[in-house]
Amino acid sequence: MTDRTSGVDAARNVVRFRDLVAAEWIKMWSLRSTWWALGLILVSMVGLAAYAALATTGGWSGWSPEQRSLHSPLGDAYPDEAQLFVILAASAVGAVAVGGEYASGLFRTTFAAVPRRGAVAAAKLLVLAAVTTAVGVTGAAGAFAVSQAILTDVGAQMSVTDPGALRGITASALLVPVSALVGTAVAALVRHSAPAIVAATALLLLLPTALDEDERWTALLRHAMPVAAWQRLMETGEPPPWISLPYRATVGGAWSTYAVWTLVAALLTVAAIHRRDP
């Protein structure tokens, strides 16, 4: 019995990290919700970009010169409606990736085979981040290409080399993995998919609407939210003179918001999975 137990323990210890990554890859794609959610992210990003660009070209002839000067091709490529849906869908993917395993008891089986919980959590985060980043890059690139091709009809398009274009594409692409990792962290804390999705939605989408930029402290809190950071990174110039922003965020601060949310979400996920029994 001792030899057999020692053999099992030895087998567990030689499990390589790439094996854990492969296992998490299989588990992720075995969920139908993953296919649906990621597919909807791509469709919504490209479809709503096309819709916004078509609306612009349809009404372009009736716009005044001032309205045309204020037009943002990036706004057509990444309308607010598309990005809000992306945040909801991406955070749901992250929440289900962890919450589903708590609900089904799969975590118990996984930890029985691989007691290194931190390594399991790291492999899950790596797979989730890689997949959602790939989806974000694909969707952002497709949305930009489709919208600018449509805007070419009225000469309102922009090139990827224009100031702010690449930054906006990158910010829109990275919003997908950031939202997914936040959903994962919330699910690791509450251990149920549905409450995690609701909590992540409230945190990412509802809380920023309660914060304005009229006071310094509320402006700082709002600038610390991913949605506000994305909106700042989408700006290609100075705001119109009639819009007063005394506490406007910086581009560097917006990128820092992305980085901090990603890091904190990853650390919370690893800590929650490592310390709490499934």
Sequence and secondary structure as in RCSB ss.txt:
>XXXX:A:sequence
MTDRTSGVDAARNVVRFRDLVAAEWIKMWSLRSTWWALGLILVSMVGLAAYAALATTGGWSGWSPEQRSLHSPLG
DAYPDEAQLFVILAASAVGAVAVGGEYASGLFRTTFAAVPRRGAVAAAKLLVLAAVTTAVGVTGAAGAFAVSQAI
LTDVGAQMSVTDPGALRGITASALLVPVSALVGTAVAALVRHSAPAIVAATALLLLLPTALDEDERWTALLRHAM
PVAAWQRLMETGEPPPWISLPYRATVGGAWSTYAVWTLVAALLTVAAIHRRDP
>XXXX:A:secstr
 HHHHHHHHHHHHT  HHHHHHHHHHHHHT HHHHHHHHHHHHHHHHHHHHHHHHHHHHGGG  HHHHHH  HHH
HHS HHHHHHHHHHHHHHHHHHHHHHHHHTHHHHHHHH   HHHHHHHHHHHHHHHHHHHHHHHHHHHHHHHHHH
HGGGT    TTSTTHHHHHHHHHHHHHHHHHHHHHHHHHH  HHHHHHHHHIIIIIHHHT  SSSHHHHHHHHTS
HHHHHHHHH  S   TTS  TT   HHHHHHHHHHHHHHHHHHHHHHHHHS  
